[in-house]
Amino acid sequence: MSQFLINAVGKPMLTYVKVTVQPVSGRDVCRIQVLPSPEPAWVKEGGGDVLYVRIGNTNHGLTGREAAA
């Protein structure tokens, strides 16, 4: 999990991520808690970088041009 996150957002951003595994009804559930970052966390995706933002109860990916607007 850690290597996946390093590849996706970079090592410095891992200070804002806490991963725990807890048993629930006889199954292991992975919980990922993400704290707010003082700077944007770009995700490496599909050969480019994407900035995800929350709008209401959904996530929206923005490219560089969209994020700059």
Residue, then its C-alpha position, 0 to 999 in steps of 0.5 A: m500500500s505504501q509503495f502504491l501511494i508513493n508512486a501516486v502522490g509522492k513520498p512527502m504526502l505520506t505524512y498526511v496519510k494513515v492506513t490501518v487494517q481492522p477486522v469487521s464481521g470476520r473480514d479485514v477492512c483497510r481504512i485510509q484516513v487522509l489529513p488536509s495538506p497545506e499544498p495541492a497533492w497531484v496524483k500521477e495518473g494516465g501519463g499526467d498529473v491530476l488534482y482531485v477536488r471534492i464537490g459536494n459528495t463527489n470527487h472530480g479530477l482536474t488537469g493542470r489547465e482546469a486546476a489553474a482556472 
